[in-house]
C-alpha cells in the first residue's frame, strides 16, 4: 500500500489526511471509505484497515482538527459537536464530491459520526461504529447508571485546569499507561507508544485533543465524594444528572456497531435500546476485546466491515 499524504483547507483550517487505493477511473461506485479516529490517536490507528481496504477501495483517514498534522484551532467553541459535525461534513464533500462514503469511526470520531449520519444522510452510504456510544444512550446511561459515571470520571481529569500538565507529565505517562490500556498487553508495543508520543509532542497537540472534552455539551458529575476531580474549569460541561437532557439522535441509514465488551470508558448497557434510535442496525460483540477494538481484532474487524459494505 502506498499512502499519499495530503492537506485540504476547510473554513481556514488545514486538515491533514492520508489516502490510498484505486484511482477514480477504476474504483467501484460508492467505494470510498472514510475513517475517523478518536482520543488520543491519529490517522495511523487505522493502519490495518487502510492496508486491507485500499486493495479494492479508495480509503481516506484524516487527522481530526487539533490532532497531529492538522491545524489546532485555539477557540474552544470550534470543538462544539455541532460545529465538528458541519466541519467533517464539509471534509467528506471535499474528498468525495460525487459519491456517498462508507463512514467508519471510533471513540471521538464516533461521537462526530453518529450525529453526522443523522443530519447528513445524503453523504453516508453506510455507517460503521467501533466502541463509540450513541449520544442518546450514552446520556441515558450517564443519568441512570452509576457505573457509567464511574467509567466517565476520567473526563473530569481532562477538563481540569491542570489537564495539559497532567497528560504531559513523565513523558506522557497518563496517556500511554492509563488511557491506552488494552485487553491484550502486546497490542500497544513500545514502538507504537513511541510513535504516539511523537504525535503528542507536537506544538499545541495536547491542548487540541483536550478541547473536545472542554466543549462537551454535558457531563455528569462524578460519583466520588472526595474526588480528585474537583479542579474543574468554571465554564465546563459538568451538570447534575437532573439537569441533563437526552438528545434525540435518530439514524435511518444501515449501521454496523462493532463493540468490545471490556471497554474502559463505556458500559455495555449503552447498546440497550439502540434500535429505538437506529432501527437499521447490526451489533457484533467481541467479548474479550476492549475499547481498542481495531488494534486487538484487526482481521475480525476487517471481515465484519467487508461483509457489511458488500450486502
C-alpha positions as a printed NumPy array, in Angstrom:
array([[  0.   ,   0.   ,   0.   ],
       [  1.265,   3.424,  -0.968],
       [ -0.184,   6.124,   1.219],
       [ -0.376,   9.646,  -0.127],
       [ -0.297,  12.482,   2.412],
       [ -2.491,  15.426,   1.52 ],
       [ -3.917,  18.61 ,   3.005],
       [ -7.184,  20.392,   2.39 ],
       [ -8.28 ,  23.788,   3.672],
       [-11.771,  23.894,   5.184],
       [-13.061,  27.081,   6.821],
       [ -9.448,  28.31 ,   7.101],
       [ -8.431,  25.145,   8.969],
       [ -5.816,  22.978,   7.272],
       [ -6.601,  19.271,   7.58 ],
       [ -4.013,  16.573,   7.007],
       [ -5.186,  13.228,   5.703],
       [ -3.819,  10.107,   4.094],
       [ -5.352,   8.402,   1.108],
       [ -4.719,   5.24 ,  -0.89 ],
       [ -6.44 ,   2.854,  -3.223],
       [ -7.596,   2.587,  -6.815],
       [ -7.848,   5.662,  -8.989],
       [-11.154,   7.344,  -9.669],
       [-11.378,   5.59 , -13.035],
       [-11.059,   2.099, -11.598],
       [-12.787,   2.48 ,  -8.232],
       [-16.207,   0.933,  -7.812],
       [-19.055,   3.405,  -7.426],
       [-19.617,   4.281,  -3.807],
       [-16.396,   2.568,  -2.73 ],
       [-14.84 ,   5.371,  -0.704],
       [-14.229,   4.615,   2.972],
       [-13.554,   7.491,   5.376],
       [-12.064,   6.612,   8.774],
       [-12.345,   8.931,  11.801],
       [-10.04 ,   8.273,  14.764],
       [-10.602,   9.175,  18.41 ],
       [ -8.695,  10.311,  21.501],
       [ -5.709,  10.26 ,  21.891],
       [ -4.832,   8.838,  18.486],
       [ -4.293,   9.995,  14.899],
       [ -4.797,   8.673,  11.38 ],
       [ -2.444,   5.716,  11.821],
       [ -4.787,   3.992,  14.266],
       [ -6.447,   2.7  ,  11.076],
       [ -3.238,   1.263,   9.572],
       [ -4.58 ,  -2.303,   9.406],
       [ -7.844,  -1.179,   7.828],
       [ -6.141,   1.147,   5.339],
       [ -3.821,  -1.63 ,   4.168],
       [ -6.673,  -4.09 ,   3.781],
       [ -9.368,  -1.957,   2.179],
       [ -7.086,   0.025,  -0.14 ],
       [ -6.705,  -3.111,  -2.254],
       [-10.218,  -2.653,  -3.634],
       [-11.462,   0.68 ,  -2.287],
       [-10.478,   4.298,  -2.01 ],
       [ -9.574,   4.928,   1.642],
       [ -9.204,   8.256,   3.44 ],
       [ -8.148,   8.871,   7.045],
       [ -7.763,  12.424,   8.376],
       [ -6.102,  13.721,  11.474],
       [ -9.054,  15.339,  13.224],
       [ -8.73 ,  19.079,  13.925],
       [ -6.466,  19.55 ,  16.93 ],
       [ -4.53 ,  16.367,  16.229],
       [ -1.132,  15.525,  14.752],
       [ -0.503,  17.359,  11.454],
       [ -3.893,  19.07 ,  11.211],
       [ -4.393,  22.635,  12.389],
       [ -5.33 ,  23.159,  16.017],
       [ -7.88 ,  25.967,  16.37 ],
       [ -7.495,  27.823,  19.662],
       [-11.131,  28.745,  20.25 ],
       [-12.857,  26.034,  22.261],
       [-16.146,  26.829,  20.517],
       [-14.706,  25.324,  17.331],
       [-14.823,  21.93 ,  19.044],
       [-18.5  ,  22.05 ,  19.929],
       [-20.105,  18.96 ,  18.464],
       [-22.5  ,  20.986,  16.301],
       [-19.536,  22.682,  14.603],
       [-17.498,  19.487,  14.29 ],
       [-20.399,  17.784,  12.515],
       [-20.608,  20.579,   9.942],
       [-16.834,  20.678,   9.573],
       [-16.417,  16.947,   8.934],
       [-19.41 ,  17.011,   6.58 ],
       [-17.529,  19.639,   4.549],
       [-14.428,  17.458,   4.64 ],
       [-16.388,  14.495,   3.269],
       [-17.866,  16.646,   0.49 ],
       [-14.345,  17.812,  -0.386],
       [-12.689,  14.402,  -0.567],
       [-15.676,  12.613,  -2.128],
       [-17.656,  15.258,  -4.028],
       [-19.698,  12.904,  -6.21 ],
       [-20.177,   9.765,  -4.121],
       [-21.544,   8.821,  -0.748],
       [-18.942,   7.326,   1.577],
       [-18.815,   4.439,   3.965],
       [-18.053,   6.176,   7.26 ],
       [-16.04 ,   4.207,   9.845],
       [-15.418,   5.809,  13.221],
       [-14.103,   5.109,  16.714],
       [-14.33 ,   6.946,  20.048],
       [-14.486,  10.731,  19.408],
       [-14.648,  10.006,  15.708],
       [-17.812,   8.076,  16.507],
       [-19.181,  10.921,  18.629],
       [-18.982,  13.03 ,  15.458],
       [-20.102,  10.294,  13.068],
       [-23.336,   9.395,  14.896],
       [-24.988,  12.83 ,  14.535],
       [-23.33 ,  13.456,  11.169],
       [-25.088,  10.372,   9.784],
       [-28.336,  11.624,  11.304],
       [-28.149,  15.153,   9.896],
       [-26.256,  14.49 ,   6.643],
       [-27.547,  11.105,   5.436],
       [-27.007,  12.255,   1.846],
       [-23.249,  11.952,   2.45 ],
       [-23.124,   8.485,   4.013],
       [-23.961,   5.182,   2.331],
       [-23.456,   3.117,   5.479],
       [-22.107,   3.796,   8.968],
       [-19.683,   1.647,  10.969],
       [-19.082,   2.478,  14.637],
       [-16.373,   0.951,  16.821],
       [-16.789,   1.446,  20.571],
       [-18.367,   4.874,  20.495],
       [-21.598,   5.124,  22.441],
       [-24.607,   6.637,  20.705],
       [-25.196,  10.141,  22.149],
       [-28.73 ,   9.291,  23.257],
       [-27.966,   6.021,  25.028],
       [-24.722,   7.417,  26.47 ],
       [-26.541,  10.348,  28.053],
       [-29.237,   7.983,  29.329],
       [-26.598,   5.787,  30.962],
       [-24.762,   8.755,  32.489],
       [-28.02 ,   9.873,  34.056],
       [-29.22 ,   6.476,  35.259],
       [-26.186,   4.224,  35.587],
       [-23.595,   4.934,  38.309],
       [-21.191,   2.513,  36.601],
       [-21.149,   4.721,  33.518],
       [-20.491,   7.754,  35.68 ],
       [-17.575,   5.899,  37.257],
       [-16.207,   4.967,  33.824],
       [-16.532,   8.594,  32.692],
       [-14.793,  10.006,  35.779],
       [-11.508,  10.307,  33.85 ],
       [-13.089,  13.088,  31.775],
       [-13.015,  15.295,  34.865],
       [ -9.231,  14.956,  34.76 ],
       [ -9.247,  16.042,  31.133],
       [-11.27 ,  19.213,  31.698],
       [ -9.393,  20.354,  34.801],
       [ -7.215,  23.45 ,  34.533],
       [ -4.137,  21.26 ,  35.082],
       [ -5.032,  18.759,  32.355],
       [ -2.233,  19.662,  29.942],
       [  0.381,  19.267,  32.669],
       [ -1.183,  16.004,  33.794],
       [ -1.102,  14.498,  30.309],
       [  2.425,  15.719,  29.542],
       [  3.951,  14.684,  32.88 ],
       [  6.601,  11.94 ,  32.994],
       [  6.831,  11.53 ,  29.228],
       [  3.054,  11.294,  28.7  ],
       [  2.614,   8.516,  31.255],
       [ -1.077,   9.295,  31.821],
       [ -1.871,   8.786,  28.141],
       [  0.402,   5.849,  27.462],
       [ -0.174,   3.899,  30.687],
       [ -3.65 ,   4.879,  31.92 ],
       [ -5.604,   5.699,  28.777],
       [ -4.167,   3.245,  26.269],
       [ -4.757,   0.086,  28.263],
       [ -5.632,  -2.883,  26.084],
       [ -7.203,  -6.235,  26.842],
       [ -4.064,  -7.657,  25.228],
       [ -0.735,  -6.481,  26.697],
       [  1.059,  -6.836,  23.348],
       [ -1.223,  -4.524,  21.346],
       [  0.438,  -1.217,  22.26 ],
       [  4.098,  -2.101,  21.903],
       [  6.927,   0.184,  22.963],
       [  7.455,   1.117,  19.315],
       [  3.789,   2.072,  18.841],
       [  3.781,   4.145,  22.025],
       [  6.938,   5.925,  20.845],
       [  5.108,   6.948,  17.654],
       [  2.159,   8.22 ,  19.659],
       [  4.43 ,  10.241,  21.922],
       [  5.954,  11.901,  18.861],
       [  2.442,  12.933,  17.834],
       [  1.585,  14.23 ,  21.319],
       [  4.829,  16.236,  21.473],
       [  3.823,  18.49 ,  18.604],
       [  3.115,  22.076,  19.494],
       [ -0.479,  22.526,  20.635],
       [ -1.352,  18.842,  20.272],
       [ -2.284,  18.126,  23.892],
       [ -4.386,  21.272,  24.123],
       [ -6.075,  20.45 ,  20.822],
       [ -7.055,  16.968,  21.954],
       [ -8.402,  18.271,  25.261],
       [-10.589,  20.863,  23.559],
       [-13.016,  18.11 ,  22.536],
       [-13.739,  17.371,  26.193],
       [-13.903,  21.009,  27.236],
       [-16.541,  21.571,  24.548],
       [-18.703,  18.595,  25.502],
       [-22.361,  19.648,  25.758],
       [-22.919,  17.888,  29.08 ],
       [-21.129,  15.592,  31.522],
       [-22.489,  14.042,  34.694],
       [-20.825,  14.985,  37.952],
       [-18.521,  12.355,  39.414],
       [-19.776,   9.767,  41.91 ],
       [-16.785,  10.346,  44.176],
       [-17.456,  12.363,  47.335],
       [-13.879,  13.45 ,  47.963],
       [-12.974,  13.42 ,  44.303],
       [ -9.605,  14.295,  42.883],
       [-11.627,  15.793,  40.014],
       [-12.746,  18.993,  41.745],
       [-10.342,  21.35 ,  39.982],
       [-12.733,  21.953,  37.094],
       [-12.991,  24.753,  34.606],
       [-15.749,  27.09 ,  35.725],
       [-17.422,  27.087,  32.324],
       [-17.099,  23.332,  31.75 ],
       [-19.803,  20.854,  30.784],
       [-20.422,  19.301,  34.225],
       [-24.098,  19.118,  35.186],
       [-26.137,  17.311,  37.784],
       [-27.993,  14.335,  36.362],
       [-31.304,  16.136,  36.898],
       [-30.156,  18.89 ,  34.536],
       [-29.004,  16.583,  31.743],
       [-31.137,  16.148,  28.635],
       [-31.176,  13.053,  26.422],
       [-30.72 ,  14.112,  22.786],
       [-32.953,  12.548,  20.154],
       [-30.433,  11.414,  17.525],
       [-32.159,   9.095,  15.031],
       [-30.298,   7.445,  12.162],
       [-32.016,   5.723,   9.272],
       [-29.07 ,   4.539,   7.2  ],
       [-27.691,   0.986,   7.629],
       [-25.377,   0.933,  10.633],
       [-22.929,  -1.643,  11.976],
       [-21.757,  -1.42 ,  15.587],
       [-18.601,  -3.346,  16.467],
       [-18.237,  -3.453,  20.228],
       [-15.516,  -4.683,  22.571],
       [-17.25 ,  -5.643,  25.808],
       [-14.242,  -4.907,  28.037],
       [-14.384,  -1.19 ,  27.284],
       [-12.846,   1.01 ,  29.971],
       [-14.93 ,   4.043,  29.006],
       [-18.399,   2.682,  28.19 ],
       [-20.74 ,   0.247,  29.911],
       [-22.25 ,  -2.374,  27.626],
       [-25.722,  -1.11 ,  28.527],
       [-25.088,   1.669,  26.003],
       [-26.199,  -0.879,  23.42 ],
       [-29.562,  -1.486,  25.102],
       [-32.456,   0.093,  23.236],
       [-30.19 ,   1.271,  20.444],
       [-32.727,   0.123,  17.867],
       [-35.064,   2.866,  19.12 ],
       [-32.645,   5.394,  17.656],
       [-31.026,   3.315,  14.899],
       [-33.691,   0.919,  13.567],
       [-31.475,  -0.456,  10.783],
       [-28.558,  -1.509,  12.962],
       [-26.497,  -4.646,  13.405],
       [-24.433,  -5.198,  16.548],
       [-21.412,  -7.514,  16.683],
       [-19.926,  -8.01 ,  20.143],
       [-16.371,  -9.045,  20.949],
       [-16.42 , -10.479,  24.446],
       [-12.672, -10.387,  25.12 ],
       [-11.879,  -7.087,  23.375],
       [-11.634,  -3.637,  24.96 ],
       [-12.105,  -0.059,  23.766],
       [ -9.204,  -0.526,  21.322],
       [-11.026,  -2.984,  19.128],
       [ -9.365,  -2.238,  15.795],
       [ -5.941,  -2.791,  17.355],
       [ -6.891,  -6.013,  19.134],
       [ -9.043,  -7.692,  16.483],
       [ -7.917,  -6.247,  13.127],
       [ -8.715,  -9.293,  10.992],
       [-12.147,  -9.795,  12.546],
       [-12.92 ,  -6.076,  12.177],
       [-11.877,  -6.057,   8.528],
       [-14.008,  -9.123,   7.821],
       [-17.045,  -7.658,   9.568],
       [-16.788,  -4.363,   7.687],
       [-16.33 ,  -6.201,   4.389],
       [-19.467,  -8.285,   4.925],
       [-21.42 ,  -5.191,   5.874],
       [-20.465,  -2.981,   2.931],
       [-20.96 ,  -5.829,   0.457],
       [-24.554,  -6.59 ,   1.486]])
